Amino acid sequence: MQFGSMGRGDYYASPFGIAYSTYMERPRLSGLVAWLVWGGDVRPYYESMAAIAKAAPDSTIVDCPCGAGPALRALRPGQGIRYVAVDLSPSMLRRARRRVDRRDLQGVELLHADAARIPLPAESADLFLSYWGLHCFPDPPAALAEAARILRPGGRLVGAALVKGRDNLRQRLLIRPWRGDFGRVGTAAEVSDWLEAAGFADPQIERSGPMLFFAAQLPSRDRENPG
Ligand SMILES: C[S@@+](CC[C@H](N)C(=O)[O-])C[C@H]1O[C@@H](n2cnc3c(N)ncnc32)[C@H](O)[C@@H]1O
């Protein structure tokens, strides 16, 4: 099992984890926190969840790390999706379970697993969500390679992460790799390189302060074997 922020036990069982889970489920509150703390606009995160609402019946979505399940807001009861929510924190998984039960969502499986070793078969998912996890992991390139393994050819990755850099005061003051819930934190350029190294084509990247929003797609089988 790989540890980053989780090397010190269940970091998210703390008051920080409770506060974090509370505001992330509330876009307006989360927007205020993001603006005050990070000096950026978090709306692209919530907007990108439209990919969940648009997923076709019978498709499979993997949400890793799922945290307390803020992305479940975009899943409609009866949508007919297999939704696999993965996290290393038992307390976050318990919060996500409560969310699933409260909303009476079907087809949601919760998995206690490391982002770099998810017990799912290769080419078994259509959409992979990687929200605010890369900066917590000890080995983000390994987590992106795992997402690419699990996605089918043509499958989509949608995500967000905090990035380090020197162009922003908050980045310099608040982003401390290997402290708090941070693991190995990359720069925006590194995240882009990691996406390409994992096999994702033409990543679309948007920045707001230290917040990076990304979407990318694996090449489809036709592009791999032209003719
Ligand atoms: C900042 S939270 C993001 C949660 C959620 N995606 C969201 O949008 O709020 C980071 C999450 O990563 C999880 N995590 C940290 N290291 C992990 C690892 N190696 N494998 C899987 N999950 C991990 C934590 O337990 C936590 O739930």
The ligand as an SDF file (V2000), in Angstrom:
LIG
                    3D

 27 29  0  0  0  0  0  0  0  0999 V2000
   -8.3150   16.3550   -0.8200 C   0  0  0  0  0  0  0  0  0  0  0  0
   -9.2190   14.8750   -0.6770 S   0  0  0  0  0  0  0  0  0  0  0  0
  -10.1580   14.7830   -2.1840 C   0  0  0  0  0  0  0  0  0  0  0  0
  -11.4150   13.9670   -2.0350 C   0  0  0  0  0  0  0  0  0  0  0  0
  -12.4810   14.1330   -3.1080 C   0  0  0  0  0  0  0  0  0  0  0  0
  -12.1060   13.6410   -4.3890 N   0  0  0  0  0  0  0  0  0  0  0  0
  -12.9560   15.5830   -3.2090 C   0  0  0  0  0  0  0  0  0  0  0  0
  -13.1640   16.0700   -4.3330 O   0  0  0  0  0  0  0  0  0  0  0  0
  -13.1780   16.2260   -2.1700 O   0  0  0  0  0  0  0  0  0  0  0  0
   -7.9480   13.7090   -0.9380 C   0  0  0  0  0  0  0  0  0  0  0  0
   -8.3740   12.2770   -0.7170 C   0  0  0  0  0  0  0  0  0  0  0  0
   -7.2990   11.4090   -1.1320 O   0  0  0  0  0  0  0  0  0  0  0  0
   -7.3170   10.2690   -0.2960 C   0  0  0  0  0  0  0  0  0  0  0  0
   -6.0080    9.6170   -0.4260 N   0  0  0  0  0  0  0  0  0  0  0  0
   -4.7910   10.0750    0.0250 C   0  0  0  0  0  0  0  0  0  0  0  0
   -3.8210    9.2230   -0.3520 N   0  0  0  0  0  0  0  0  0  0  0  0
   -4.4300    8.2220   -1.0500 C   0  0  0  0  0  0  0  0  0  0  0  0
   -3.9510    7.0770   -1.7380 C   0  0  0  0  0  0  0  0  0  0  0  0
   -2.6480    6.7770   -1.7690 N   0  0  0  0  0  0  0  0  0  0  0  0
   -4.8410    6.2710   -2.3810 N   0  0  0  0  0  0  0  0  0  0  0  0
   -6.1820    6.5810   -2.3670 C   0  0  0  0  0  0  0  0  0  0  0  0
   -6.6820    7.6600   -1.7440 N   0  0  0  0  0  0  0  0  0  0  0  0
   -5.8280    8.4730   -1.1000 C   0  0  0  0  0  0  0  0  0  0  0  0
   -7.6440   10.8450    1.0570 C   0  0  0  0  0  0  0  0  0  0  0  0
   -8.1170    9.8690    1.9290 O   0  0  0  0  0  0  0  0  0  0  0  0
   -8.6920   11.8880    0.7240 C   0  0  0  0  0  0  0  0  0  0  0  0
   -9.9900   11.3510    0.7720 O   0  0  0  0  0  0  0  0  0  0  0  0
  1  2  1  0
  2  3  1  0
  2 10  1  0
  3  4  1  0
  4  5  1  0
  5  6  1  0
  5  7  1  0
  7  8  2  0
  7  9  1  0
 10 11  1  0
 11 12  1  0
 11 26  1  0
 12 13  1  0
 13 14  1  0
 13 24  1  0
 14 15  1  0
 14 23  1  0
 15 16  2  0
 16 17  1  0
 17 18  1  0
 17 23  2  0
 18 19  1  0
 18 20  2  0
 20 21  1  0
 21 22  2  0
 22 23  1  0
 24 25  1  0
 24 26  1  0
 26 27  1  0
M  CHG  2   2   1   9  -1
M  END
$$$$
